[in-house]
């Protein structure tokens, strides 16, 4: 990989042309949230690994090498799905102690580009709907 590309341990989906990166500890629910979002119309970018590449002034999330289009469904196995790519808009950090009102959002520099980070409560039933609203409210606009 070049110096403008990194591989991160996370899952990611594309919603309306913007990438939502989902990070958290092993077993936190990254793949489950990705699956719930895919069920609501999102597209898989990567599960358990995501390639991030700087393109001008933005970061593009791309399928990881070797496992592109693979999603692990706990208790079911690994399924094949179409893989997408999209500009990074928001990082969700899955945690059980996410604040109720996450203001102001932290910014994380990835390859020299700031991306908003939202602590996000893991494991409740309406996670996918909340993640979509998080992207609408807090996600960076795509830089075209």
For each residue, the residues with C-beta under 8 A, 3 or more apart:
1: 5 6 7 51
2: 5
3:
4: 53 54 111
5: 1 2 51 52 53 54 111
6: 1 51 52 110 111
7: 1 49 50 51 52 64
8: 21 23 49 50 52
9: 23 48 49
10: 21 22 23 30 46 48 49 50 91
11: 21 22 30 31 33 34 46 47 48 50
12: 19 20 21 22 34 44 45 46 50 61
13: 19 20 22 34 37 38 42 43 44 45 84
14: 17 18 19 20 42 43 45 61 84 85 86
15: 18 20 37 41 42 43 132 135
16: 135
17: 14 86 87 142
18: 14 15 86 87 88 89 90 135 139 142
19: 12 13 14 45 60 61 85 86 87 88 89
20: 12 13 14 15 37 42 89 90 92 131 135 139
21: 8 10 11 12 50 61 88 90 91 92 115
22: 10 11 12 13 30 33 34 92 94 131
23: 8 9 10 30 91 92 93 94
24: 28 29 30 93 94 95 122
25: 28 94
26:
27:
28: 24 25 94 95 122 123
29: 24 32 33 94 122 123 127
30: 10 11 22 23 24 33 34 47 48 94
31: 11 34 35 47 48 71 72 73 74
32: 29 35 36 74 127
33: 11 22 29 30 36 37 92 94 122 127 128 131
34: 11 12 13 22 30 31 37 38 42 44 47 71
35: 31 32 38 39 71 73
36: 32 33 39 40 127 128
37: 13 15 20 33 34 40 41 42 128 131 132
38: 13 34 35 41 42 43 44 71 81
39: 35 36 128
40: 36 37 128 129 132
41: 15 37 38
42: 13 14 15 20 34 37 38
43: 13 14 15 38 82 83 84 86
44: 12 13 34 38 47 63 69 71 81 82 83 84
45: 12 13 14 19 50 61 62 63 83 84 85 86
46: 10 11 12 49 50 51 61 62 63 64 67 68 83
47: 11 30 31 34 44 67 70 71 72
48: 9 10 11 30 31 64 67 72
49: 7 8 9 10 46 64 67
50: 7 8 10 11 12 21 45 46 61 62 63 64
51: 1 5 6 7 46 61 62 63 64 65
52: 5 6 7 8 59 60 61 62 88 110 111
53: 4 5 59 60 62 111
54: 4 5 58 59 60 111 112 113
55: 58 59 60 87
56: 143
57: 113 143
58: 54 55 87 88 113 142 143
59: 52 53 54 55 87 88 110 111 113 115
60: 19 52 53 54 55 85 86 87 88
61: 12 14 19 21 45 46 50 51 52 85 86 87 88
62: 45 46 50 51 52 53 85
63: 44 45 46 50 51 67 68 69 83 84 85
64: 7 46 48 49 50 51 67 68
65: 51 68
66:
67: 46 47 48 49 63 64 70
68: 46 63 64 65 83
69: 44 63 80 81 82 83
70: 47 67 78 79 80 81
71: 31 34 35 38 44 47 78 79 81
72: 31 47 48 77 78
73: 31 35 76 77 78 79
74: 31 32
75:
76: 73 79
77: 72 73
78: 70 71 72 73
79: 70 71 73 76
80: 69 70
81: 38 44 69 70 71
82: 43 44 69
83: 43 44 45 46 63 68 69
84: 13 14 43 44 45 63
85: 14 19 45 60 61 62 63
86: 14 17 18 19 43 45 60 61 89 142
87: 17 18 19 55 58 59 60 61 142 143
88: 18 19 21 52 58 59 60 61 91 110 113 115 140
89: 18 19 20 86 115 116 135 139 140 141 142
90: 18 20 21 115 116 117 118 134 135 138 139 140
91: 10 21 23 88 108 115 116 117 118
92: 20 21 22 23 33 118 120 131 134
93: 23 24 98 117 118 119 120
94: 22 23 24 25 28 29 30 33 120 121 122 123
95: 24 28 98 119 120 121 122
96: 121 122 123
97: 119
98: 93 95 102 119 120 121 122
99: 102 119
100:
101:
102: 98 99 105 118 119 138
103:
104:
105: 102 116 117 118 138
106: 116 117
107: 114 115 116 117
108: 91 114 115 117
109: 112 113 114 115
110: 6 52 59 88 113 115
111: 4 5 6 52 53 54 59
112: 54 109
113: 54 57 58 59 88 109 110
114: 107 108 109 140
115: 21 59 88 89 90 91 107 108 109 110 140
116: 89 90 91 105 106 107 138 139 140
117: 90 91 93 105 106 107 108
118: 90 91 92 93 102 105 134 138
119: 93 95 97 98 99 102
120: 92 93 94 95 98 127 130 131 134
121: 94 95 96 98 124 127 130
122: 24 28 29 33 94 95 96 98 127
123: 28 29 94 96 127
124: 121 127
125:
126: 129 130
127: 29 32 33 36 120 121 122 123 124 130 131
128: 33 36 37 39 40 131 132
129: 40 126 132 133
130: 120 121 126 127 133 134
131: 20 22 33 37 92 120 127 128 134 135
132: 15 37 40 128 129 135 136
133: 129 130 136 137
134: 90 92 118 120 130 131 137 138 139
135: 15 16 18 20 89 90 131 132 138 139
136: 132 133 139
137: 133 134
138: 90 102 105 116 118 134 135
139: 18 20 89 90 116 134 135 136
140: 88 89 90 114 115 116 143
141: 89
142: 17 18 58 86 87 89
143: 56 57 58 87 140
144:
